[in-house]
Amino acid sequence: MVVYNPVSGSGRAAELATGLVERLHGRRLGPDPGELLEVRAAPSRPEDPRRWLDPLLEGIGLLVVVGGDGAVRLAAASAIRADVPLYHFPAGTENLFARDHGMRADPAVLLHAIEHGSTRRLDVFRVDGELGLLFASVGFDAEVVQDLSVRRTGSIRHLSYLPPILRQLLAWRRIRPRIHLEVDGRSLGAPRHGLGLVANSPQYALRLNPARGARPDDGQLDVLLLPARTFIGLLAWAVRCRLGRAGPGAMRPVGRGRRVTLELDRPAHLQIDGDPARGDGPRARYEVLLEPGVLPIRSPSSENHPPGEKIPGDRGNTG
């Protein structure tokens, strides 16, 4: 089952999904006589996935999500309920989930994953019931995500973030919260200004990757606090993370566990996987709970799949 976000990549996701159906439907799997691959496609919908996606997964062996990380997060809840492995066919802005698991926008890689890949089970987390796969954070980045969200009118590119970043830099001293972190009921020190990050993956936007030791299948969340009182401090952290030179121990987790509480001295927004958390507005307390090993995914076997290998008889990959 191929599900695509109609607006992702300015409509590119719909084209990719159609191409997957054309190229893969009816292909024979394994040696003769083998099984025939049956592929169907459907656009995602804004309503609850229980109403439209869950029924589509009955009798399905693999869910392929064409779009960005937001589309994957939306579909993952249905994949968990149906216990159907998920594959991300990236067509968004960052595509962090696909990057983390070696998934590419290439029909050959997808076919190889179907025939020779492995099924793994990943941890997920929830914030007040809302599902997350990669990370949750409060601080400057969450305010940028919120700023962009309220002004967004369609698909986004990296340059779409520039105006929100500039606006939030100018406002940072006025809106910055002090963040107090607890992991499994244990305090991680005094409240501090900065960015509080709960990571289930090492991947982060623009390859900043502050939580480089986080893993989505180790039964733990990595918790970091990047202290910053001024916008200069924020820029310094971005440069250090991008270069991997944050200083000895600076990007190591201050805690690891399954239940994380973020308490703030003033209400602030929270982001989940690059999207604003649902809710009525900024809050002064958030609780993040891990659910270990509940999301099945289908991973390519990269060591057995040469990059760029094409499907026999295929017209080329979608790149």
N, C-alpha and C positions, 0 to 999 in steps of 0.2 A: 504494500500500500504506500503510494507516494503522496504525501501531503505537502502543499506549497503555500507560502505566503504571497498573495497576489501583488502586494506592494513592495516586497523586498527586492532590492536591486533595481528599482524603477521598472518593475515588471519582468526583470530577467529571470526571476524564480519560476514564473509560469512557463516561460520558454524552455527552461532547463527540465522542468517536470514533464512537459510534453515530449521533449527529446528523449528522456529516459524511457517513457512508455514505448516510443517508436523503436528504440534501439534494443531494449531488453525483453519486451514482451514476446513470448514464443520461443525464446532461446532454450536450447537443450542443456540441462545441467548434468554433468558427469558423463560416463561412457555410455555408448548405445546400449539399450534404448534410452536410458536416462529419463529425467523428469523435465517437463516443459515449464519454463518460468512464466508465471502469470502476473502481470503488472497493471495496476489501476492507479489513477491519479484523482485527487480532489483538492479544491482550494480550502484553506483554513477559514474559519468563521469567527466573528467576534463573540458569539455566545459561549456558554459553558461547554467545554469539550465533552462532558458526559452526554450531552444531547446529540452531538453530531459525529464526534470522532470515536468514542467508545464503540458504537454499533458497527463502524466500518472495520474494526479490528477483529471481529469475530472470524475465526478460521484463518487469520493472517499469520504468516511466518516471519515477516520483517516489516517494520515501519521506517520508511525513508522520509526525512524531513528536509525539504528544500527551502532554504531561507537563512535567516540569521539566528543568533543565540536566543532571541525572544521567541521565535517560532519553535525552537527545540524545547525551551522551557514549557511552553504551552502544551506541546504534544507529549512531553515526558510523563505528565500525570496520567494520561490515558495508557501509555506504554506500561507504566507500573501496575495499573489496575488490571490490564489485560495480560500482563506478564509476556509482552511481545518485545523482542529486541529492537533497539532503535539505532539508526544510522543517520548521521548528519551530512547532507550533501550541501556544502556551504555556498550561500548566495547573499550574505549580509555584509555588514561593514567590517566587523572584526572576526567573527567566526571562531571564537575562542574554544568552544566545545570541540569542533572539528580539529583544530590545531592540537588540542590536548591528546586526541586519540588517533591521530594519523589518518583522518578521513578527508578525502579530497573530492572536488567537483569534477570527477572523471568517471564515466561509466565503467571503464575497465577496472578501476580500483574498487568500485562498488561490486561489480560482478565477482571479482577475486575474493572480496570479503564474504560474499554469499557462499562461494564454493570452497574456499580454503581458510577463511578467517576463523576467529574464535568468538564465542559469546562470553562476555564478562558481566559482572554485576557491580554497579557503582553505588556509592553512598550519595544521598541527597540530604537537604536540610529544609526546614520550614520555619518561617517567621509568621507567627499568628495564623498558621494554616497555609500560608502562601509558599509554594514550592520554589526552591532554589537549587541550582546545580553547581555553580562556580564559586560565587562569593557574595557576601553582603557587606555593606559598609555605611558608616555615617561620617560626615565631615564634608570637605570641599567637593570631592567627586560626586557625592550624592546630591549636593545642591546644584551642581552643573547638570546632572541628569534630570533633576526636577525642572530646572530652568528650560532646558531644551524641550522637555515633554509638554509643557504648557504652551509652547510656541510652535510645536511641530505641526506641519500641515501635510506631510507625505513622507516618502522615503528620505533617508539621511545619508550624508557622506561625512568623511572626517572633518572637512571644513565647516560642517554644520555646527560643530562643537566650539568653534572659535569665539563667536559672540557670547555664548553662555559662560565660557571660561573667563573672558575679560570682565563681564559683569560681576561674576562671583569673586574674582580676585579683588575688585574694587570694594566689594561689600564684606570681605572676609573678616576683618577686625570687628565689625559690628555684629555678625551673625555666628561667629565661631563658638561652638559649645565646648565645655570641658567634658571629657569622656571618662567614665569609670567602667572598667571591665571586670566581669566575674566569669570563671570557667568552672563548671561543676560545683558551684557554690563557694569557690575560693576566690578571694579578691586578688587582683593583679596589680595592686598599687594604688597610689593616690590619683585622683582625676587630673587629666592633663588636656590642654588644647591640642588638636591635631586631627588625624584621620584614624578611625577605628575600623579594622578590617577583620572579617571572619571568612577564612578561605577554605574551600573544599578542592581547590585546583591551583596550580602555580600560574595559570594564565591570567593575564590582565590586559586592559586596553593599551594600545601603542607599545606592547611588549615591555611595559614597565615591570611587571611580574615581581611585586614586592614579597610575596609569600612563595619563594622558590622551592621550599621543601614540602609544600602541601601536596597531598595525593588524594584522589577521589575514591580510593578503595581501601584505605587503611583504618577505617572506623573512627577517625578523629578529625576534628576541625582545628585548623591552625589559626591562632588569634594574634594579631599584631596591632600595635599602636605607634603610628608615625607622628611624633610630636612636632607641632608647628604653630607658632603664635602669630606669624605675619605671612603675607603673601610671598615674601622673599624665602621664608622657610619652606613654603609649599613648593616653590620652584626648585629649591635646592634638593628636596626629596625626589622630585620628578627626575632631575638630572642624575642623581645618585642611583636611583632604581634602574633607569634606562641603561646606565653604564655598568651596573652591577658593582658599584663602588660606594656602598652606603656606610662603609666602616665596619670594623670588627664586631660581629654580632648584631649589627643594627637592624638587619632584616630577618633575624631569627624570630620565631614565634615567642611571644611573652607567655603563651599558654597554649595547651592543647587539651581538647576534651569533646564531649558530646552535647553539652548544654552551655550556651554562652549568653550572658546578659550584658547589655549595653545601657548604662544609665547616664543621662546627660543633665547638665545644670540648666539647660533651656531646650525647648522643643526643637528638633531638627528632622530633616528628611532622611530616609534610608533608601538605598538602592539595592536591588537584587539582580545580579547578572547583567548590569547595565541598564535596567529599567527601574522606574520609581516603584516603590512598594505600594500596594493598594492600601486604601484607608482614607480617613477623613482629613488628613493633613499631617504636619510634623508632630512628633511625639517625643517625650522625654525618657521613654524606656522601651527597649526592644528585647525580645527573647528569641534566640536561635537554637533550634533543636535538630540534632542529627538523626537521620534514619539510615542505618548502615545496610548496604548490599541489596537495595530494593529495585534499582533500575537496571534492567538488562540492556546491553548494547552489543552490536556486532562490530568487531574491530578487524581492520585489514591485517593480514600477515605480511608486514612490510619486508621482512627478510626474504620472503619467497616471491615478492612482487616487484620486479624492476620498475623504477619510476618511468612513466610515460608509455609503458606497455599498452598496446591497443587490443581491443577485442577483435578476434579474427573476423574479417569481413566488415568491420565497422568503418564509418566514414571519418573517424577522428574523434577526439574528446572535446568536451565542452569547456575545458580549461578553467 
